[in-house]
Amino acid sequence: MNLTGADIAIILTVFLVMILIAIVFSIIVQLFKVGTSFSMLDWVRQPEREVHAAADSTVGFTKKYAWPIVGLSILQGIFLFLWTLLLIVPGIIKAYAYSQTYYVYKDMLAQTSAGDPKPRLSDAITRSRQLMVGHKWELFVLQLSFIGWTILSALTFGIGQLWLVPYQYGTYANYYDNLVETAA
């Protein structure tokens, strides 16, 4: 098998394009996930609020949230990568410590007055870490409680996800809201 320089260039180009597509796709998915989480947090705090599934899940794409969500994702990814370099376990522990970052940023942004600078992304990560002191195992058990529903959803070829995902996001939003209330 003889590869020429042009063949290697084509392979590398295809590889880089595939990586770029994967990154863009993951950013879009993350914006949808965080937007849905934000709308579920709003619903937990205001149960009389009407939920619009399509419109509420796109909140992450708004000018107010889009770039900060991307920045938080990148910053969290860098921190988690560095912690994981130590060993796998510290990376997992820090993933739980940083798990509330998006909710914290949403609350920090809501408390910021018009004209004031936006909150720093690192402050949201730090506050999430502070909130999760002593609560990481609790969140792990909460996530573990969904394993049966996830298996059942897989048996329905993903149709069960239509009910499971909003239930999970609502539960996690309620968990964060309770976490903030107990910390105050």
Secondary structure, DSSP 4 states (H G I P E B T S, - for coil): ----HHHHHHHHHHHHHHHHHHHHHHHHHHHHHHHHHHHHHHHHH-TTSPP-HHHHHTGGGSTTTHHHHHHHHHHHHHHHHHHHHH-HHHHHHHHHHTTTHHHHHHHHHHHSPTTSPPPPHHHHHHHHHHHTTTTHHHHHHHHHTTHHHHHHHHHTTTTTHHHHHHHHHHHHHHHHHHHHHHH-
